[in-house]
């Protein structure tokens, strides 16, 4: 739902983002429970788009348009989408309230914010939207982290090593 994934937090802070980055655009990709209510809340806000369901073939184009991936969730388990953002070289903003912080390295691959302090979410999002050099550096660090820990070859190497250690 919208609060679980953090969409409501993004809609709430969006006017503050636009005050500091007037050309910022928020794209909420996908659909799910509560999206109509979220769309109503965003109705009078500028530069928020809802894509609805995204066909698999259209996902690469979305990643190409993305500068920063933000999902300040309150309960995401492992969050494969954080890893997907890293694979595409995008800095990640996650929360301290879920498992995103186990994937996203605060200050290196992006930021993990405390959702009880909405101004922190505003500050780091603005920082990454304005400082393209930092955003690219964090995106590269995320891509390196993906390659080292989450790519198929990294998984395979760990799996083979485990099998060798266990004597299977």
Buried (B, 14 or more C-beta within 10 A) or exposed (E): BBBBBBBBBBBBBBEBBBEBBEEBBBEBBEEEEBBEEBBEBBEEBEBBEBEEEBEEEEEEEEBEEBBBBBBBBBEBEEBEBBBBBBBBBBBBBBBBBBBBBEBBBBEBBBBBBEBEEBEBBBBBBBBBBEEEEEBBBBBBBBBBBBEEEBBEEBEEEEEEEEEEEEEE
